[in-house]
Every structure is written in C-alpha cells, then in structure tokens.
C-alpha cells in the first residue's frame, strides 16, 4: 500500500470521526447519530485503528462480532496489562475495554453477559452493550487525559464499524485466589441467548495478598513473638482439599502461627473444626491439631451490616483490617491470627492441612513456625 494513500485515507477517516462527534454533541449528546457512510477501506482502517491488545474474534449469530479486549489496572498510575493471564489482588480495580463490530444491521439493543469464573468463586460484568461506549481515550501507553463515555447501543451501530466500550470492575474480597476464565454470552433484543452457551475469551489470575499492612516480618513478630520461621504464604483450601508441605532444615519449634480468613462460611457454626493440621516430626511421629471457626479464624465479611445476621460464628482475633464499600454500606474486612501450641518441642519435617467442612473455603495468608528462641 502506498504510504501517501494510506495517510490520505486516515485523514479522511479522522475528519469523519470529528464530524460524527460534533454532530453527536450538537444533538443532545446522543453520540454517532449522524449518517456517515464509510467506504470499505475506511472501515478496514478503523478496525486497525481501534485494535484490541487481546484479539479474540467471536461471532454471535450473523449480526455481531466480538473482536477482543484490553485490561488496564487502575492504580495511581493506570497500567495496561498485555500478558495473556495478568494478576490481580483482592479489591484491585481494573478497566476492561470490549471491542465489537456489527456484521449486519442490528434490530435492537443487545446485552453482554460477562462471567469471570474460578474454582473458588465467580463474579461478573453483565451490561447493555454500548452503555459506556468510548468516544475518546488517551493513546495506549500514555494514559493521560480523560476517557469520554456515552451511550451508543447496538441498534445505532453502522455495519462494519468498530465500537469500544469500557467498564470498571473491582475484584471482590469474598472469592478465592486462582486462575479465572473470562466467559461471554450475548442476549438478543428478544431476550434470547444468541449462542446458547458461554464462550471463553481470556484468563486472569487472582493472587492472595494481605488486606492492610503487608505481612512483613515485623507484623508477624508482633503477633507471634520475635522468634519465627516462615513456612508458607498464600494457601487456599476448600471442601476435600489436602495440602502437604515438606519442611527442610527448620529449627526445633514449639508451635505454629497462622493468619487466615474464611469465605462462604456464614453457616459454619461456632467452634466447628474446619481444618485438621498434622505435624510430623523428623522421627516420623505425628501430632494432630485443628483450626476452629470463630476461634482461630472467621469470615472476612463478618462485619458487613447487610450480612451480619446470617453468621453462625463469632469474630476471631483480628490480624489486619481494611475498609470495604459495597453499595451504600461501608465496613471493615478482616484477617485473623491464631497460635497453635505443640504438645512438645520438636523439629517438624512435614505439615499437612486438610479442609474438613463440606462448605466454605479458608485462605491462609501466612504460616510460621514459632521457635523457643
């Protein structure tokens, strides 16, 4: 392709986009209502111009195509995430930008059902497609200026154009860490499911991070004393889970220090053992201990005023807290700490954790050995 011709086409496309935006705001801020007939080449140029970092291309029937998406972590300095499976922590905020293209005239307003599905939880981003269409966005990698949104639903789309829409999502505290599939289905104007099933379009991971102060050694030492030996951080256990940790070259110890919290555990009664701990020493002798709900750990959401009445257990000893807001409700979410004293000082060789309840999960953020000193 001749470079000068491409430049001319891009300039024409830019002028038409400017005209569209001017007419949109002139007519009551209803974007993209003007009749603009793009040539085939201009449509192709617009597709390249509005190009997702994660390309997918999934057709929903004969009328609409999902081209891909971008993920941007919304921190003090927003950062576009280009990895195939980026990582988020609990309560992180990210923007997901969807790219669509109509293949035929769409005769109504379509909805997108977006599900983020993991082993220990689901959350979603269902929305009316085009409800937050992007009119202007800073160039990729610059993230300066303000993104402008407006409503541009599927019944207004021009055949072949590319439409971007962006939504902000917060990772819920009440779900477990792990790999999450991003799945999509489209609902037509008559509330019919276009594909009849959810289709995977990407992945991301949720990692277990401390709630408030980072779990640095000074915090662990304040909770469990100055003589500690780190074993493991970031373990998730659910019904039927068993985790075995081989311990090598550890000192003689008199107990364990554990920081954790539970989710989906409101119906687990006070004092019920939910985790069995098996400590095997260097001579092969086993010692049995346990973690109890409402004593050694508890639900992170126990202070949520909208859910407080359903919890069947008390709050355990709080290790860290952080503010959380859900709708109009604000409350503190917690992690908890407990100390498991060994029946005798020993040199552990293996630690096995078994989740014994048929409900809920426990997220263990840190396990340390407590040494005699």
N, C-alpha and C positions, 0 to 999 in steps of 0.2 A: 504494500500500500504506500502511495506517495505521501510523504510526511506533510507537505503543504495541504494536500486534500484533506487529510485527517484533521489538521488544525482548523481548517475552514468548517468542517462538519462539527467539530467540537464547539467552535464558536457559535454556530447556528443553534446547536442544542442548548448552549448556555443562555443565549438570548431568549429562546422559547421558554426555558425554565423560569427566567426572570419575569417574563410576561405572565406566565401562569401564576407565579407568586403574587405579582402586583394585582392581577385581577381577582385573585382569591381574597386578598386582604381588602380590596376595594369593595367586594360584595359580601360584607358582613363577616369577614374572616372565615368563609367556607372554602377551604383550600381546593385548588385544582378542579374548579367547576367549569373553567373555560374550555371551549372546543379547540384542542390543539392536535393537529394531525401530524404525527411523527412519521418520517419515512422509515423504511426497513433498516437502512444503515444507521439512522439516528437511534432507533430502538436498540440496535446491537451496541452502539456506542454507550448508551445509557446503562445497558447491562454490565458492560465492562467498568463504567464509572462507579456504579453502585454495586460493588463486588464484595460479597461476604468473605471474611477471613477463613471461615469453615464452610466449605462448599458441600452441599448435600444433594439438591435437585430431586424432590419427591413430588410426583403428580398426584393431585387429589381429584379424581374424575377427569373430565375433559376440559375443565374451566379454569383451574387454578394450580399453580406450581409453587412449591416451597423451595427456594434456591439455597438457603443456608442461614448462617447466623454469626454474630460476633458476641464475645463475652468481655465485659470490662469490669474490673474490680473497682468499686467506688470507695477509695480511701482518700486521705488528704491530697494525694496526687493520683487521680484516676489512671489506671493502667490497663491497656488492652491485653487480653490473655490469648496467646496464639498457640499454646500447647494443645495437643489433642485431648488431654484429660487434665485440666488445671485443678488446683486445690483451693478449697475454701474452708474457713473455720466457722464454727457456730456463731451466729449473729453477724457474720460478714454480709455486706451488701454488694450486689453486683447488678450491672445492667445487661440484659440480653436483648440484642437487636435482631429482629427477624426480617428476612428478605423474601418478598413474594412477587409473583408475576402472573397476571391473568392471561390465559391462553385463548379464551373466548369471553364474550360479554357475560358478566355475572349478574344474574337477575334477582339479587337480594343480598342481605347482609349475612356474611359467614362468620362463624366463631371458630377459634382455635382452642382446643383442649390440650394443654401442655402439662405433662406429668414428669416429675423428677422422682424416679423410683429406685430405692435402695433396699438392702437386706433388712435394715432396721428402721425403715420409715419412708414415707412419701410426702412430698408437698407439690404444689402446682402453681401454674401461672395462666389459668384459663382467662380468655378475654375475647371481646369482639374485635375481629381482625380490622386493623386500621384505626382503632380507637385512639392510639397515640402515634400517629404517623409522623415521621420526622421530615420537617421542611428544610431544616439546616442543621448541620453538625460540623464541629471542628474537624479538620483533616486528621486522618489516622496518625497516631503517634504524637500529635501536638496537644490535644485535649485542653485547648484554651477557648475562651468564649462560651457562649451558652447554646445548648441544643434547643431548638424550637420544635414544639409538637403541636399537632392539631388533629382534628378528626377527618379521616378520609377512608370511608368504609368501602367494602368490595363492590357495592352497587354503583360507585362513582368511578371505578377504575377504567383506564383506557387499555385496550388489548395490547399486550406486549410490553408495557412499561414495567419498571421495577419500583416497588413500593417498600420502603423501610419503615419499621415501627419499633419503638424501644420501650422496655418496661424495667422497672427496678424491683429486685427480688431480695428478700432477706432470708438467710439460711436459718431455719428455726433452731432454737436451742433444744427442743424436745425430740430430736431424732438422733440416731446413732451415726458414728463415722463409718466411712467405707466408700466404695465405688457406687455412683448413682448414674443410672441411664436417663437420658433425656428422650422423652417419647411424645409423639404428636398425633392427634387426630383432628379432623375438621368436621364441623357440623354445618350443614347447608341451611338455606333460607327456610326450609320446611322442617327444621329440627331433625333431619335425617343424618346419620353418620355416613360420610362420603366413602371412606374406605372400609368401615366396619370393624376396624381394629386400630390399636395404637402402633405406630411405627417408630423405631429407634432412630434418632438423628444425631446423637452425640453422647459423651460421657463427661463427668467431672467427679472429683473426689472431695469428701468432707473429712477433715482431719480433726482429731480431738486436741483442743488447746485449752489451757487454763482459762477460767472465767474472768478473773480480775487481775490481781498481781500474778505475774508469771511464776510458775512453780520453780523458782530458783532455790538453791540450797539454803539461803537464809530463811525462807518461809518454812521449808521442811525442818530446818533445825529449830525454829521457834515452836513448831508443833510437836516434834518428836525428840528434841534434845540435840546436842552438838555432835554426837557420835552416830552417824548414819552412813549407810552404804546403799547407793542407788541400785535397784534391780531392773525395773521396767517402767515405762511410761506409755500410756495410751492403749488400753485393752478394753474391748467391748465383748460382753458376754450376754447371751440370750438363752432362751429355753433349749436345753440339750447341749450347750456349749461346754467344751473342755479345753483348757489351755495349760500346757506343761512348759515350765521354764527351767532349763538346766542352769545350775549355778556353779561357776568355776572360780576357784581361788578367792572365795569370800571368807571373811573372818568369822570367828565364833560369834554367835548372836543370841540375844535374849528376847527378840520379838520382831514384829513387823509393824511398819507404819503405812497406812493406806489412805489415799484421798480418792473419793469417788462420788458419784451421784446416780440415781436411777431415773428411768423414764417409762411411761405407760405402766406405772406401778401403783396407781392410786388405790387399786382394790387389794393390794397385798397388805395383810394385817400386820399390826404392830408386833414386834418380837419374832416374826417369822424368819427362819433362816433361809436365805436366798442363794448364798454362795458357800460351798464347802471348800476349805483350804486343807491341803495335805502337804505337810512339810516332811521331806525325807532327809535324814542326816547322812553324813559320809559313811556311816556303818550300815546303812540300809534300814534303819529304824524309822517308822512313820508316826507322825503326830497329827491329830485331827483337830481342826478349828473351824470357825464359821463366821460369816457376816450376817447380821440380822437387820431387817428393815425397821427403820425408826430408832435404831440404837447405834449401829455402825455406819449406816448410810440412809438416804431418804430421797424422795423425789426432788429434782431440781426446781420444780414448779410449785412446791407446796404452799408458797405464799401468794400464788395467783388468786386474787379475790373472786374471779369467776369460776374457779375450780376447787376452792378450798374445802367446800363441804363434802366432796366425794372422797377425800383421802382417808384411808383407814389406819394411818400410822402418824407418828409424831415427827417433828424435825430432829435430826441428829445434830451432833456438834459441827458447827459451820466452819469450814476452812477458808473459802473465798466466796464473795458475792459480787454480782454485777447488776446494774439496773436494766430492766427489760420493759418494753412497752408493747402491748397488744391492743389495738384499737384505742379506746379511751382509758384503758386500765394500765397503770404502772405498778411494778412490783420488783422485788429483788429475787433473782435466781441464784441458787447456792450450789457449791460443792461441800462435801463433808469429810471429816477425818476421823479415824479410829486407830487405836493401838491394839495389836494382838500380842499378848504376852505368852512366850513359850513356857511350857511346863518345866523345862530345864535348859540351861545354856548349851547350845550345840552349834555345830558347823553345818549349815544346810547344804545339800547337794542338789536338791530338786524341789520346786514348788509347783503344785498342781491346783488349778482353780476350776471348780465345777459349778455351773449355774443349776440350781435345784428346783426353781419355781417354774410352773408352766406359763407364767405371764411376765411381761415387762422385760427390761434389759438393764444392765448396770454398766456404766462407763467408769473404768478405773483409770484415773489420770496419773497416779504415781504409786509405786510400791517401793519401800525402802526397808532394809534390814537395820534394826537398832542394835548396836553393839555395846558391850559392857563399858568400854571406854577406859 
